Amino acid sequence: MKKIRVVIFAAVLGFGVLAKSTKAQPMDSTRIESDFFQSIRANHVDSYITFGQGFGNLEPLIFEGLISPYFLLRTSRNARWGASISPAILIRMEAEKSFPVRAPSYMPNATFYHQISRTSEQVKYVFLTLWHHSNGQDDDFTNEDGTFNTKTGDFSTNMIEVGAFFNKPILPFANTREYFRTSIEYHINFARSPELEGVYSFLRWHNDLRIFRFPLPKSTLRWLGYKTQLPHVQTNIETTWMFGDVNNASFFDLEERFNLSFTISYRPPVLNDVSFFVNFYTGKDYYNMQFMHRINVLRLGLQAYTFK
């Protein structure tokens, strides 16, 4: 029994010495590098799948799913430039006979990043994204009765998004990390469906606040000798304001111009790459030819966790 106590005491003492020596080590460039590219991952849209259509005014669905893998390109571990490409596809499987998937949204994109701050407490960078959005159809935009051909109508647009992204402590907690993004999206008049003129916003202002909550405060994490940890809870608030001529709406017409999305996701400790989420969305439909509809929906689903 005495030998066991000695072994336990030595193990505890050794752990304490190891933790102190780790704490005393200076922060190297690898940590700063990981902050930059970790914030790029935080800026990326996560793949997800919903359980049905949720509660609201969406048509009956088996699921809605965003397939958005991305490839991060960088020249070195401490590079101040980065890029990512993604062949994103959004699909809705309808709850009808044979479960059809009609006219998916194809949204391939490429983003270029430039870091403008190297401090470990705040990461700031600007980005430029090139987007394409189409549904792979080539029939007439409208039906014979003048309504939009939402099943096989040709929808296509291309856009440029320019913005800034940074993290700055907002909440008075030691185990949260907050990221904020603001950007302007402009749809260029190239290979764009002419029928979108006057009914679709070509200039949009996006704002996005993301809050990650970690199991341990940073001070405790450093004391234990670890550099990174995975967050358990993520809160995401997104807003969009649409400018331009949209159905002759006035500038302050919230129903035509304002979109809001609020998401809370939880990653159980036993999972590294998947989280459960609940999302509330109110605004114009983002599914290609469905853009004329305003939807209000509350839904549940699974979300890929790209934050590392």
N, C-alpha and C positions, 0 to 999 in steps of 0.2 A: 504493500500500500504506500509506503514511504517513497519507493522508487517511482511509482506512478505519479505522485504529487510533484516530485522533482521534475519529471518529464513534462508535465502540464505547465509548471511554472516556467521552465526553460522555453517552451513553445510560445507562451504568452509574451515573455520578455523578448524573444527573438522577433515576434510579429511587431511589437512596439518599436524596436530598433529599426526594423525594415520600413515601417510606415514613416518614421521620422526622417530616415535617410532619403526616402522617396519624396517626402514633402520638401526637403531642403534642396532638391535638384531644380535648377532653373528651367523655365519653360523654353523648349527649343523650337526651331522653325517648323518642325513637323506638326506641332499643335496649331500654329498659326495657319499653316496650309490646310489642315483639316477643318478649321473654322470656315475658311472661304468656300471650300468645296462642299462642306456640310450645309452651308447656307444655300448653295446652288440646289442641292437636293431638296431643301425646305421650300424652294421656289417652284419646284416641279409639281405638276398635277398628278396625283396618285391614281392608279387604276382602281376601279371599284365595280361591284355588282350589287344590285338592289334585290330585295325580296318582293317580287310583284311590282305593282305600280305605286304602292304606298296609299296614303289617305289624301284624297284631293280630287282634282278634275282631270287627271291624266287618263287616257284610254286604258282599258284592262291590259296588263302586261304580265308575261311570265317573269321577265327581268329587264332592267336596263343595265348595260355594261359598258364601261370605258376601258379599252385595251390600249394602254399608253406606256409601253416600255421605252426607255430612253438610253442613249449611249453617250456617256460623258467623255469628252476629248480634252486632253491636257498634255502639255509638253514636258512638265516636270512636277515634282511634288510641291514645290513652292512657287508655281507659276502664278502670275497675276492676270493671265488671260485663260479663258476656258470656253468651251462650246459643247452643245448637246444637240442631238437629233432624235426625233421620235416619229414613228409612223402611226400616230394615234388614230383609233377608229372607235366611234360611238355607235352602239347598236341597241335596238329595242326589239325584243321578241314578243310578239303580240299574242294575247290569250284567245286565239281563234283556231279554227280547224287547221291542222298541220303545223301550227305554231310558226307562222311566217315571220321573217325578218325583212322588212321592206325598206329599201333605200337607206342603208347605213350612212352615217356622217364620216367621211374620210377627211382627216385633219392632220396631214403630215406637217411637221414644223422643224425649224432649225433656230437655235438661240446662241448668241454670242455674248460673253460676259467679260467685263473688265473691272478688276478690283481697284478701288480708289482709296482704300484704307487698309493698313496692315495691323492695326491694334488688335490685341486678343479679346478686349472687352466688347468692341463694336466692329462688325464687318459691314462694309459698304461697297456696293458695286452698281454699275449701270449695265443694262442689257438691251439687246436688239433681237427681236424675234420675227422671223418670216413664216407666215402661215398660209396654208391653202385649205379651203373648206368646200367640199362638193359632195354630191350624193350618188355619183356614178350613173345617172339617168340622162336620157337624151330626148325625151318626149316634150311636147309643148308645156310651157310654164303654167298655162291656164287650161281649164276644160272648156267645152263648147258653151256652157252656161255662164262663163266668166269667172267661175270660182278657181282657186288655186289647185293645181294638180298635185296633191300631196303624196301620191303614190309613185308616179313615174315622171313628174315634172323635172326639167333640167335646172338644178340649183348649183351655182358656182360663184365663188368670190375668193379674192386674195387680199391679204392684209399685212401691214407692218405694225409691230408693237414696240414702242420705245418706253423704257421706264427705269426706275431706280429701286433698289432693294437694300434694306439694312436692318440690323437688329439693335434694339435699344431697350434697356430695362424700363418696364412700365409698371408692372405689379410689384407690390412690396413683399415678395417672397424670394427665398434664396434658391429654390429648386424649380424655377420657371425660366423659359427663354422665349422672348417675344421677337417676332419678325414682322416687318411692314413692307408692303410693296405698293407702289403707285405707278400707273402707266397710261399711255395714250395709244389707242388702237385706231389705225386708219386703213380703210379698204380702198386699195388703188383700183383705178379703172382699167384693169387688164384682165382679159378672159373672164369678165364678170357678167352674170346674167343681167341683161338690160332691164328686165322686168322688175328688178329690185329697186329701181329708181323711184323715190317718193314713198316707199313702203318699208324700207329697210335702212337702219342707221349705219352710215359709213364712217362715223367718227364717235368713238366711245372712250369714256374715262373710267378706268378700273382702280379700285382700292382693295387691298387684301391685308387683313391682320391675322397672324397665326400665333397661337400661344401653345408652347409645349411644356408640359409639367413632368418633371423627372422624379423618380423615387427618392433620391438623395440630394441635398444641397451641394453646391460646388465645393464648399469648404470641407465637408465630410468626404466627398469623393477624392479630393486631393490628399486628405489625411490617410485614406485607405490605400493610396498609391495608384488609383485608376485614372485614366485620362478621359474616357468617354463612357456614356451609359445611354440606354435607349429610353425615350420618354414613354410613359404609360397613357397619358391623356393628351389629346390634341384638340384645340378649339380653333375654328376657322370662320372668320366673318368676311364675306366678300360683297362688295357693292359695285354696281355699274350704272353710269349715267349716259344715255344715248342722245347725241346731238343731231342736228340736221333735220331735214324734212321727213317726218315719219307720220304718215296718215294725216297730214295737216294738223298735227297735235300742237298745242301751245307749249312754250318752253317749260312750264311748271306742271305739265300733265304727268303725274307720277305713274299712272297706269300704262302709259305708252313709253316712258323714258327711264323708269327706275327699276332695277333688278336687285334683289337681296337674297343671299344664301348664307345660312347659318348651320355649321356642322360641328358635332362633337363626336370624337372617335376614342375608343378605349382599346388598348392593346393588353391582353392578359399577360401576366409574367411568364406563362409557359409558351407563349408564341413570340417569335422574333420578326416575322414578315407580314403578319395579318392583324388587322384590328376590326372591331365592330363599330359601326357608325350610325348616327341618326342625323338626318338632314332636313331642314325646312327651306324651301325655295319658293319665292314669289317673284314673278317677272315674265318676260317674253320667253317662249319656248326656244331652246337652243339647238333643236334637232332639225337641221336643214329646212325643208319646206314647211315645217310646222311653225315657223317664226312668227306668224300672224297671231297665234293663240297666246293668251296670257294664262299661265298655270300657277296654281297654288297647291303645294304638295308637301306632305310630311312622309318620310320613308326611312326604312332601315336597310342595312346591307353590310357587306364585307368590303374592306378597303386594303389595298396593298400598302405596306409600310416601307417607303424608300428612305426614310430618315435613318441614318446610321451614325 
